[in-house]
Amino acid sequence: MLVVGSGGREHALAWKLARSPGVKELFIAPGNAGTASLGTNLPIRANDIPAIGEACRRLGIGLVVVGPEAPLAAGIADHLEGLGIKVFGPSRAAAQIEASKVFARRLMEKYHIPCPRGVVFEDYSQARSYAESHPFPLVVKADGLAGGKGVTVARNREEALQALHQAMVARAFGEAGERVVIEEYLTGREVSLLAFTDGRTVVPMAPACDYKPVFDGDRGPNTGGMGGYTPPGFLPPGLMEEVESAVLRPAVEAMAREGRPYKGVLYAGLMLTGEGPKVLEFNCRFGDPETQVMLPRLETGLLDIMLAVVAGELDRAKIDWSERACVGVVMASGGYPGEYRKGYPISGLDRLPPDVLGFHAGTRARDGQVITDGGRVLTVVGLGESVPLARQRAYEGVGLIHFEGCHYRRDIALVEEIGPQKASRLLGGPRDDLRGGGLMALVGVMMGSRTDSPYVQPCLDMLRELGISCEVRTLSAHRQPDAVREYALTARDRGVEVIIAGAGMAAHLPGVLASWTDLPVIGIPLSTSELEGLDSLLAIAQMPPGVPVACMAVNGARNAAVFAARILALKHDKIGQALENYRQRLQEA
């Protein structure tokens, strides 16, 4: 079989596939110094599709695994399948979900997949006028592929205009910058959730977190990725199920409806906001560096999974993951992601202990010596029974390796070791990306179904008006009782002080939550049945002794938020002041 690509992701793929009994001979095109120890490197560029096709016919390749996005967007899967060669990866049409931010945005808007609000521009002057008239920060995204560097978080006017000029006027990204998307800036914790799919069945992988900016504390320009870890400890209960049902499955189904059936890996980059998870980006392939920390945890044979995807039989596959944690730290060339020099000798690769892996990216061999040959040079991965232990081992491995000008972040997975507040102080002050994601939410808002969202939205609007942070979850007391129980049991640990639950009909959700927590629970009866909420009102109001629930009027979502604010005001003076200001506005009206 053949792996296409030359980065750390492709080394990790080749490493995992080489361990599969069904792989008789492994080729990598073009590969790097690390992949050369696992198979045969072919001197063919990843985007030279005709040459790859010819090599496949000549070598009798039975399966091709495509790592990078560029050849997928250029149609490598279509070309090879036309030659009768099996490919793990989406078609050119399906790869547009990553190749065009505009396509992805319009797809999400059409099929109601949660994403940031945004506007598409083809004219520079119009984009400039929009940016100048909207509050900052804003996110500016080049439409096409830009090697992970086409996204700018603009915190002021100058940064926004510079990003627009770079993309649309200076053409720093070529055709990729002819159109841009300007989006609202979201706060929260980021997480990557990838899934295998054969176009019908969707099987999520283990979640992971990556770090894009080049410097500690998420400062400096974006890169292809400076490190990552799995599993994230901050994920709230039920999130995986929510993302699968609200994001991954709808996206695969939407692509099928659009006549672009999707096979391979679908990568969802998510922001966990107070209103629930929202999609920052879709990718059409394995992530880098997520792959380097995820595959060591995969216990099922990767080849078996890929063959099931290609055959359309993913529903028959059983995919298991290890409980161990992985932390990966990228060692980069000095100057990356800007200009950097190549050709420096790398030492220490042979000194890594058993629980540390070294995945090569920008490396090559010269006269028997491994030398640097790219911006991101290595991903050093530590394995352990916990994230802090895996982190310790990863950085111990980094300390054993040396090359001139080496740069790496020192805060990968630090938040999992010392907590978000200490990490924030250590890295130079509070930052939204360290505070958010539900870790610091004061109110937990839950509904039993996504169809309840319009009834609950006034509660979220009122909480936002009062400046109260919240986390939103969709969990059914009937269909997901274990997840509801886990949410209630862990809410206090995440900083939640009040829970609001909206439910219709039998309305068991508020009572179930109250039975598992001593936090105040406020129930909102919803008029989702022919009884117009009377059934849910009676169900919530008639709690047994010892399981109290404060019951609002039918569809009383706004008052639920005000009542939660009154509870919080007993402890938080700023919320008390916000309530007083709100009451004054009511009196004036």
N, C-alpha and C positions, 0 to 999 in steps of 0.2 A: 504494500500500500504506500501511498504518497501523502506527506504532509506539506502543504504549501505555506511558506512564510519563513521568517528568519529571526523572530523576536523571542522574548521570554515565554510568551504564550505558546509558541510553536515548540519550544524546547519542552515545556511541561506536557503538551499534547503527545509529543514523540515519546517522552519518558513514560507516560501512562500507557500508551498503545504498545510500547515495546514489552510491557509486562503482560499483555494479553496473549494466551496460548495460540490464538488463531492468526496472529501476525507472523508470517514466515519470513518476510523480508521487508525492511522499512527504508524508504527513501524520503529525503527532505529537500525541498527546492525553495530558496538556495541553502537554508540552514545556517548554522553558525558553529563555533568551535565546540559548543556543548552537544549539539545534535550529532556531530561527527562521531561521537563515542557510542551512539545508539543505532546508527544506520549509515546509509550512504548519502552524503550531500551531493546534490546535482547543481552545477553552475548555471542555473536558470533563474532569472528574476521572477518574483511572484506575479507580476502583472504581464509577463510574456505568455499569454494564453495559448497561442499556436504552438510554441515550443514545449509547453507543458503537455499539451495534447499529444504531440508527437512522441515525447518521452514516455507517456503512459502506454501508447500503442507498442512502442519498441520494447518496453520492459514488462509488459503484461500486467499492468497495475489493475487491481480489482476494485479498489476504493480510494478515492481522493478526499482528504480532509482539508478544507480551506480555512486558514487562520485569519488573514487580514480582510478588512472590509473592501479595499479598493478593487481587487480582482473579482469579488462577488458582485460589486456594483457594475463592473465592466462586463459581466456575463460569463464568467468562467464555468459556472455550473451548467448553463445552457449549452455551451460549446462542448464540454466533455460528455454530457448526457447524449448529445447528438452523435458522438462517436461510440455510444454504447458503454460508456464508463460510468460507474456509480459514483455519486458525489454527495458528501455530507456538507450541506450548505444550501441557502436559498437561491432561487433564480434571480436574474437581473431585475425583473419586475418586482419581486418580493423584497429585494435588497434596498429598494427605494425607501423603505421605512427608516433606514439609517442614512442613505445617500442624499436624501432631501429633507431638511428640517421642515420645509413648507409642506411637502407631502404628508409627513408624519403629523404635523399640526392639524391639517385639514381632515385627515383620517380620524384623529382623536375627537375633533369637534363634531364630525358627522355622526360618529358612533358613541358619543357621550362617554369617552374614556377620560377620567379626571386629569387635567393638565393646567399649567399656569395660563392666565389670560395673556393674550399676545396679538400682535398685528404684523402682517407681512408687507414688506416694501420692496419695490423694484426701482424706485426713484430716490436718489440720494437726498435731494432737497426736501422731499416729503418726509423721509426718515429723520432727517436732521430737525425739521420743524416739530415732529412728534416728540422726539427726545427732549427738545428744549422746553416743551410745554407740559412735561409730565414729571412727577416727583421721583427722586432717586432714593435708593439705587434701582437701576434697570439692568436687564440682561440682553446683550446684543449677540445674536447668533448668525454666523454665515450659513447660508442654505446648504451648501454641499460639503463634501468631505475635506477636512483640513487637518487631518492627523491629530485630532484631539485639541487643536489650538485655535479653533474658530469661534470659541465662546468667550465673551468678556463680561464680567460682572462690573458694570460701570457705577461707581459710587458717587460720581458727580458729573457735571456737564462736560468738563474737559475729557474725561475718560470715555464718555459715551460718544462724543464727536470724533475722538481719535479712533475708536473702534469702527465707527461707520466709515470714516475716511479710509482707513486701512483696508477694509473689505471691499467697498464699493467704488472708490476712486483710485487708490494706489494698487488695487487688485493683488494684495499680498497673498490671497488664496486662489488666484486665477478665476475661473468660471464659478467656483464654489461661492464667491462673494458677490455675484451679480444680483442676488436677492438676499435680504436679511429678514430675520424675525426679531422683533423687539418684544420682550416678555416682562411681566411683573417679576419682581424679585421675591422669592419665597424664603421663609426662615424655617428651620427645623433641622432634623438629622437626615443625612443622606444614606441610602442603602441601595445596593445593587442586588436585584433578584433576576436570575437567569432561569430559563426553562428549556428543556428538550421538547420538541414538538414535531409530529409527522404531518401536521396540517389538520388533524382532528383531535388527537389526544395531546394534552399539555401536562408535563410533569416538571414542577419547579425543582430547582437545585437548592443546595444550601445557600442561605443569604450571605452576603459579604459587604464590606465597606472598603472604598478606595480613597486615595488622597491625590487630588489633581494638582493643586498649586505646588510650586517648586520648593518653597521655604516653610519652615515650621510655623504653626499657627495659621495655616492656610493663607500665607502671604506670598506675593509674587505672581508671575504669570503662570497660566495653566500649562500643564504638560500632558503627555500621554498617560501619566500615572506614576506616582512616587512611592507607592506602597499600598498595602491592604491587609485586611484580616477577616477571619471568620471563626466562629459565629459572633455577630454583634449581640452584646448583652442587653441592649436597650430596647429590643423589639417588643412591643406590647403583645399580649395574648390575642390570638385570632388574626394577626396582621397577615400572615402567610395566606390564609384562606381568603381574606379580603382582597389581597392583591391578585390572587389567582382568579377570583370571580369577577373583580371589577376592572382588571387591567389585562392580564395575560390571555385569558380565554376570549374576552371580547376582541382583543387585537388580532388573534389568529382567525377568529370567525369573520372579522371585518375584512381581513385580507382575502379570505376565500370569497366573500360576497363581491369584492372588487375585482375578481378574476385574477388574483395574484396569490395562489395557494402558497402557504409558507411552510417550509421544512428546514429543520436544522436547530439552531439555538436562537432563541429570542431573548434579548437582554433588555431589561427595563431598569433604567436609572431613576430612582424615586426620591422624592423629598417627603418626609413624614411631617406634615403640617398640622396645625390645630384643626383643620377641616378634613383631615384624613390624608392618605397617601396620594401624591400627584406625580405624574410622569414628567421628568425633566428631559429624558431622551430615550429613544429606542435604538438599540444596536442590533445588527443582523448576524452577530458572531459571538464567540467567546470573548470575554473582556480581558484586558491586560492592564494591571497585574492580577485581576480577580482569579483568572485561571490558575495561576501559580499557587494560590492559597486554597483553592477549592478542590483541585484534582487530588492532592494528597489525602483528602478526606473521603473521596469516592471509593467505596468498597466493591461496587459492581464493576465488571469489566467494561471499560469504555468502548471497546470494539463492539461488544454485544449490543450496547445501547445504540450506537451509530447505525449498525446494520438494521436494528428494529425501526429506527426512524426512516431510513431509506426505503425499507419494505412496506412502510405504512402500518407497522404492527407494534407501535409503542405501547398500546394498551396491554400487551402481553408481558411487558418488561417489568421487573421488580428492581427498583433502584434503591440501594442502601448507602447510608453515609455514616462515617465514623463519628463518635462523640468528641474526638480530639479537636483541639483548636490549632489554627495555623496563622502565623503573622509573617508577612513578606515585606522586606525593605529593599527598595530599588537603590542601587549604587550607580550614580550617573557621572558622566564626564563633566569637569569643571566648565561652566559657561552655559550648559544645557538649561533651558530649551533654546538659548541663543547659539552663537557660534562657539565651537569647541574644537579641540585638537584630538587626533586619533593616533594610534600606534604605540601607546604606552604599555609596557609589560605588566601583566597581572600576576601577583604572587599570592600564595595562601590557599588556592582553590583545593589543594590536596589535603588541607588540614581540617576540613569541616567534620564535626562529629556526626554520629548516626542520626540524631534528631534534627539536623540542619541540612537543608537542600540548597544547592546553588544552581539556579536556572539562568542560562546565558541568553543575552540579547545582542547587544552590539559588541560581539567578539569575533575574532578569527585567529587562526594559527599561522605563525610565521617562524620557520626554522625550529619547529618543536616547542615554541613558546606561545602561550595565549596572550593576545594583545587587545587593546580597546579598538573598537571599530564602529562606534555609534554614540548617540547621546545617552540613552539608557543602556548600561553595560551589563548589569547582573540584577537578578532578584534573589535575595537571600531569604529563605523561608525557614522559620523555626516551628517545630511541632511540639505540642505539650498537652497536658490534661486540662489546662485552662489558658485563657488568652494571656494573662500576665506571664505565665511560665513560657508559653510559646514566644512571647515578645522578648523575654530575657534571652532565650536561645538564639533568636534571630539576630539580635544585636551582638551577642557573643560571636556569632558567625561573621558578621560584618567586620568585627574587630580583628579577625584573623586574615582578612583579605586586604590587599593594598595595590593601588595604582596611582600614578601621579595625577593630582587635580581632582581626586575623587570627592564627590558631594553626595550626601544623603540626608534625608529628614530624620530627626531624632525623636519625633513625636508620634510615630505610627503606633496606633492602638493605645496610646498613653491614656486616653479618656477611659478605657476599660480598666486600667490599672489603678488610677487615683481618683476617678470621677470627674464629671464635667466642670464643676466649680473650681477644684484645685487645678485642673488642666488649664482652665481659662486664665486663672491668675498667673500660673507659671509661664504661659505663652504670651503674656502682655496685655491682659485685660479681657473683659467680657466680649464674647463673639456669638452671634446668633447660631452659628453652626455647632457650637459646643453646648449651648443652652437648650436648644429646641428638641423636637422629636418626641414630645410628651414627657421628657424627663422633668421639666419644670412646669408642666401644666397644673393649674390649680383646680380646674373643673374637668371631670370626665363626662362626656356626652355620648350616650349610647342609644341606638335605635335598632329595632329588630329586623328591619328590611330596608333596602335602599329606596323602596317606594315610599318610605316614611320621611324621606329627606325634606320634601317641601313643607311638611308640617313642623319639622324641627328647626328649619332654617331661621325663623325669627329668634329662636333662642341663641343661635350662634351669632346673629347680627347684634343682639343686645349685649352679649358678653364682649364682643369686639368693641362696641360703643363705650362700654365701661372699662376697657383696657384689661380685661381678665383673660389670661391665657387658658386654652382648653385643648383637649384631645378628643377626637371623634372616632367612634368605632361602630361598626355594623355587625352585630352578633345576635343570633336568635336563641332565646331561652329554650325553645323546643328542639331546634336542629343542632345547636352547638352548646349544650349545657356545660360541658367541661371547659370550653373556652370562656364562657361567661363567669364560671366559678373562678377560674384562674385570674381573670381580669379583676374581679372583686378582691381577691386575696392579695394581689400585688399592687393595687392602685395606690395605697398609702406609701409604699416604698418608692414610687415614682414621683411623689410630691403632690398627688391629687388629694384635695381636701373635701370636695363635694362631688357627688355623682348625680347626673340628671339622666333619666331614662324615659324615652318616648315609646309608647306601645299602643297598638290598637287591638280590637276584639278581645281575646281572652286576657291579654295584657299581663302576662306572667313576669315579664322582664324586670320591672322595678322590684317586685317582691323577691325574686331569685337573687338579685344583686344585694338587697338588704339582708338576706339570710346569710350571706357570706362575708359581710364587712360591717364594721361599726362606724363607718363614715356616714354622714347624712346622705340619704337618697331621696331625690325629688322625682315624682312620677308625673308624666304628662299623658293624659288619656287622649288618644287620637281618633278622629272620626273617620276611620277607614272601613267601616262596615255599614250595613243598612240601618243599624241602630244609632248611627251618627254619634258614636262615642259613648253612649250610655253604658254599654257592656264593659268597655275598658275603664270607665270611671268607677263603676261598682267593683270591678276586679282589683283596682289599685287601692281604693279606699278601704276595702274590707280585709286588711292584713291581720294575721293572728297575733296574739300577745307576744311581745318581745321582738317583733319584726316590723318596726315602724317605717312608713313611707309617707312623706309629705305629698299630698295629692293636689295638683292644680286643677283648674277648670278644663273642660274639654278644649283641646288645641291651645292650652294656655302656655305656650312655649316661651313667650316673652316674659311673662311673670315668673316662670321657672328660673330664668336667668337673673331676674331682679331679686328673687328670694335667695338664690345661691349667693349673690353679691352681699345681701344682708348678713348671711352667715359668715362669709369671708371677712366682712368689714369689722367683725369683732376682734380680728387678729391683724388685719392689714389696713393701716390708716389711709393709704392712697386709694384703696377701693371705697372706703367710707367717704372720702372727699368726692370721688367720682359719683357715688350715689347721691350725695347732697347736690352736686351740680345738675344731675339728671332730674331730681325733684324740683329744683328751681326752674329748669326749662319747662317742665310740665305745668308749673304754676303760671309761668309767663304765657304759655300757649292757651 
